Amino acid sequence: MAKISVPYGETAQEAFISDDIELQVIDVDVPKVNISEERLIKEAMDNPIGSDRVENLVTKNDQVVIVVNDHTRPGPTRTIVKEVINRLKSAGVMDDHIKFIVATGSHRKTTEEEISQIIGSEYKSRFEVVVHDCMDKENIVYIGNTTSDVPIYVNKLVAQCTFCITTGLISPHHTAGYSGGRKSIVPGVAGIDTLKIHHSLPIRPFEPSMGFIYGNPFHEVALEAAKKLNVKFMVNAVQDPHKQNIAFVAGEIEQAHAKGVEICKKVSRVEISGLADIVIASPGGYPRDCNLYQAQKALSVAEPLGKPNCTYILVANAEEGIGEGVFRKWLVEAKTPQEVIERFKREGYSVGSNKAFMYARAMTKGRVIIVTENIKEKDLNEMMLEWAPNLQTAIDKTCCEKAPEKIIVLPRAVNIIPHVLIK
């Protein structure tokens, strides 16, 4: 018997698989990073890409806004903003000229405790911190249309500042190709009227799109929106599949992000030999599996790896439950997954409809079993999803019904870009 282990919240789920089944565990072996984050950030900011150093660009009269990721995006934000603040102070920028905005996109509001975790309690009390709300139209302004005629609405704090700095994390992304860079603006601080179009077909790619960036309209619209604003500088971490921060990139948003993408691609692209009857995927534990809404990203990575009518097992602690918006409602109201897809084609994006669409997309390719202790079986069944209390039960249930030839395991699915080698 082979033993497997995948992240689950702050712990792990383990299971045993018969030696008669071909097993492929996709967990990239990466070297340990021995250089401190602080040193890597300083080097990046001392050598910005396509830009002068931030302390040479900013003036003491600028109204500076620093965009930071929310509670759903793990990353070294606190370390980044410390270096950014130090450089702003060296340029003579006073505290009352610096504000933070938490880029929630369409996620729930970040709590006061989470803000302290993201930027540190000192900065939380020292600077004004605004949590973006895509539905708060009083604080959203229109800045023009993109060349593809997408209207861009963003938080007025970002639109009206004279010097915007974005921070974040570059890793594979199931819709944008890669995270980071322009995503701090759209969806990060965008209004719902922009998200309704940007997150709908055909701007949103229909199929999972990890690693697909150039020529991807989801990326292109977001980048064009960012360039309409006073985004003068960007600092992003680049993570490997084990969430190590292996590099930082800083400078002009398009060029610096492109360099980060280049680094990320080298460490994230993995070759997978053939398709599987069962694909087991974890988003990589907390916070990426904080709810079923966020955990879906792992399912996108699993989708292309299954044989027709395969079984997808999604391992997610989901301590916050199902997630925002109409996600559950759409799945409950439909009789079949295809109904959800057709509804999304007609109605497009609203908060949660995109997740309903993507779960439905997976269900047209095979069955989906959710391994969680925090969502009731009845609730998942009503959403056309199956439930298992633990990973071993999910595997045993599937194997008893039909003996699989091959199982693929993705312990950190959201951090890889799979490339299938068809036998």
N, C-alpha and C positions, 0 to 999 in steps of 0.2 A: 504493500500500500504506500502511496505517495501522500505526504502531508503538504497541504497548502495553507497559506495565511494571507489574509487581505485586511487592510485598514478598515476600521469601523468606529466612527467617532474618535474618541481618544484611545481606543483599545484596538482589538483585532477579532476577526472571525476566522476560525480554523476548521479544516475538514480533511477527510482522507478520501483518496480516489484510488480505485483498483488499478493494479499494474497492467491489466488487460487493456486499459484505455490509453491512447496516445495523449500525452499531456504537454502543453506548451505554456510555460509561465513567462509572460513578457514583463520582466522587471529589470530594466537596464542597469548594468553594473557601471557605476560611476566612481571616479576617484574622489577622495575626500579633499575638500577645498581647505587649504591651510593659510590662506590670506584673509585677514579680517575684513568684514563688511566696510568698516570705517575707511580702511586703506583703499579698497576697491572704489568706493564712492569718491574719495578725494582725487584719485587718479582720473576717474571719468570726468569729474567737474573741472579738473585742471587742464584736461585735454578734450574740450567739447567738440562735437562733430557738426560742421557747417555753421558754427557760431563762435562768437567771443565768449569768454567766461561770464557767468551770470553777474558777478560783482562789477564787471566792466560795462555791462549792458544797462543795468538798472540805475536809476537816479534816486536821490533822496526825496524827490517830489512825486515819484510814481505811487499809484495806488495798486498795491500788489495783492493778488489772490493766488493762493496755493491750493491746487486741487488734489485731494487725497482719496484713495480707495475706501470703500465702506467695509462693513463687518464681514462680508462674504468673500473678500479677496485677501488671502494671506500674503504677507510680504513685509519687507523691512522698512515700512513707511516711517516709523519713528526715527530710525537711523538716518534716512534720507532727509527728512525735514530738519533734523538737527544741523546737518551740514549746510542745508539751504539757508536756514535762519542765520547761522554764523556768517555766511557770505553776504547776506543782505545787510547785516549789521555792520560789516566791514565797509560796505558801500554807503553807510550813513542813513539807511532806511530805518525810521522810527517804528516802534511797535504799533502805533495807531495807524500806520500806513500798510499794515499787513493783516490779511484775513485768510481764514481757511474755509474751504467748502468741501463737504463730504459728498462724493459722487455716487449717489445711490441708484442712479438710473430709475428703474421702476420698482426697486426693492422696497421693503418696509423701512421705516425711519430708524436710523442708527441711534442707539440709546446713549445716554450720557456716560455710562460705564464703558461702553464700547469705544466711544470717542477717546476716552482716557487711554484705553489699550492701543488705539491706532496711532495717536500722535504724542501720547504721554500726558500725564496730569498737569505738569508744569505749563506746557503750551496750551492746554485746554483752558486753564485759568488765566493765562497771560494774554491770549489773543481771542478775538471774536471768531467763533466757529459757527458756520451755517450748515445745516443738513438740507441738501437739495430735496425738493418734492416736485416730481414731474407734473402733479395735478394742480399745483398752486399757481394758477394763471396770473395772479396779481404780481408774482415775482418772476414771471417768464416773459421774455421779449422776443420779438421777431427780428432776425438779422439778415433775411434775404433767402432766396432759393438757390439750390445747387444747379449745376449745368444739366442735371437729370431731372430738374424741376421738383426736387424735394424741399418743402419749406422748412427752414431751420429756426426753431424756437429754443432758446437756452435761458438758463438762470441769469437774471439781470445783473447779479453780482459779477459774474464772469464777463458778461457783455459790456459792462460799463467800466471795468478796471482798465488801467493803462499797461499793466504788466502781469500776465498770467503765467504761472509755472505749473506744469502738470507733473505728477509723480505716479508711479505705478509699477506694474509687473508685466514682463513679456513671457508668455508661455503659450503653448498651442491652444487654439480656441475653435470650438466646433462650428461656429458660424462666421466669425470674422477672419479665420485663418490663424491669427495670433492675437493675443490680448495686448494691452498697453498702448502707449502713444495716443493716437486720436480717439480711442475708446473712452478716455477720461472726459471727453467733450460729448460725443454721441456714442453710446447712450448716457454716459455719466452724469452730465448736467443738462440734458435735453428735456424739453417739454413733451407732454404726451402727444401733442399734435404732430410732432416730428417722429416720435417713436411709432405711432400708428402706421406710418408709411415706411420708415426705415426698417422696422421689424416684420413687415409683411412681405409676401411674395409680390413681385419678383426681385425686390432689392435683397431680401433674405434668400440665400440659396435653398433650394428644395431639399437637397441631400446633405448629410454631414460634410463639413468643409475644413477639417483640421489641416492646417498648412497651406490652404488656398487663400492667397492674399492679393496678388497682383492680377487685375482683371475681375476681382470680386467686388460687385457693386456695394456690398455691405461695408467693406473697407473704404472704398473710394468716396462714398457719400460722407462718411465720418471724417475722413481726412480733409475733404473740401470744407466741411463745416468748421473744423478746427482752424483752418487757415483764414477763415473770415473774421476771426477774433484776434485779440492781442496776446496770443500764445507765443511768448518770447523765448521760453526755455522749457526743456523736458528732462527729467531724471527718472530712469526706469531700471529696475533690477531685471536680470535674466536668470531664470531658474532652470535647473536640470530636472529630470524626472523624479528625483528624490527631494525636491524642494530646496536644494542647496542654491544659494545665490552665487552663481559662478562668475558673474560679470555685472557691471553697471554701464549704462550708456547715458550720455548727457549731450544736450545741445539743441539744435533746430529740430522741431518735432518730426518732420518727415525723414530727414537724413539719419538722425540718431535712432529713430525707431527701426529704420531699415537695417542698420548695423546690428541692432539687437535681435532682429528677426533672423539675420544670417547666423548669428551665434546660436540662437535657440534651435534653429533647424538642424544644425550639426549634432546636437546632443539629444534631440527629441525624436528624430526619425528612426524607426525600428522596422526591421524586416520580419515578416511573419510568413511561415511556410504553410500555405494552404488554409482553407476555411475549416470551421469547427461545427459540431453538432450542438455543443453547449459553449456559450461564452459567458464567463463570470467577470463582472466589472465592479470595481470600487472607485469612487472619485478620489480616494486617497485619504479618507478620514476627515475630521473636523478641520476647518469650517465648511469644506466643500460638500459634505453630506449633512449639513445642518437641517435641511428639509428635503422633501422629495422634489421640489421645484429646482433647487440648486444641483441635486444629485443627478439630474437628467443628463448633464453634460457627459458623464461617463457612459451612458447608454448610447449617445451619438458615436462615441469612439468604438463601441462594441458592434454597432450595426453592420458595418461593411465586412465583418470577420465571420459572420454566421452563414452556414449553408441554408438553402431554402427550408423554411419551416423549422428553424433551429430554436433553441431555448436560450433566452437571455436572462441571466440572474444578476440583478442589481443589488449590491450590498450597501445599505445606507442606514446609518443610525437614526437619522431624521428626528432628532430630539425636539425640533420645533414643529413637527408634523408635516402636513402636505405642502403648504406654501400659499403664496399670494394669489389674489385675483380670481378669475373665472376658471382657473386650471382644473379644479375638481369638477366644477359645475358642467363644463363642456363635455368631459368624459362620461359623467353620469347621465347626461341628457341624451347621449348618442346610443344607438343600437349596435353600431359596428365602428371599428377604427376608421374605416374609409369615410364614414359620415362626418367624423371630426375633421378629416383632411379637406373634404369638400366645403365644410363650413368655414374653415380657415381661408380657403381660396376665395370664398365669397365675402366674408366679413373682415378678414385681415386681423391685425394685431389689436388686442387690448390686454391689459395686464393679466397674464396667465394663459391666454389663448395660444400663445406660441409654445408653451410647454405642453399643453394638451395636444397640439399638432404634432410635436416631436415624439411624444410617447405613442401617439396613434401611428405615426410613421413606422416606429419600431415594431408595433404590434401587427402591421401588415406583412412583416417579414418573418415573424415567429412569435412565440408566447413570451411574456415578460413576467418573471417572478421577482417580487421585492422581498429582500431579507431585511426585516426590521422588527424591533421590539416596541416601537413607539407609534405605530399606526395599526388600527384594528383591521383584521382580515375582512370584515364586512365592508369597511370603507374602501378598501382596495378593490374588492370584487365588484363593487358598484361602479368602479372606474375601469372595468374590464382588465384589471391587473390581478395577478395571483399573489399569494402571500406565503411566506415561510418564516418561522420564528428564528431560524439560524441557517447557516450555510450548509451544514451537513444534511439537514432535512430537505432543503431545496435540491441538492444534488441527488440524494437517495430517491426522492420522489420522481425526478426526471429519468434517472437510470432504470428504475423499476418499470416504467412505462415503455421505454425503448432504449436498448443498450446503445450508448454512443460510441462512435469510433474515436472521436477526438474532442478534447476540451481545451479551450484557450482561457487563460487566467490573466486579467489585467489589474494588478494590485493598485496601480496609480494611473488609471486610464486617462484622466484629463491632462496629464503631462506628457503624453506621447503622440506621435504622428505615425500611424501604422501604414506600412507599405506591404501589401499582400503579394507573395510570390506564388502564383498558381502553379500547382504541380501538373 
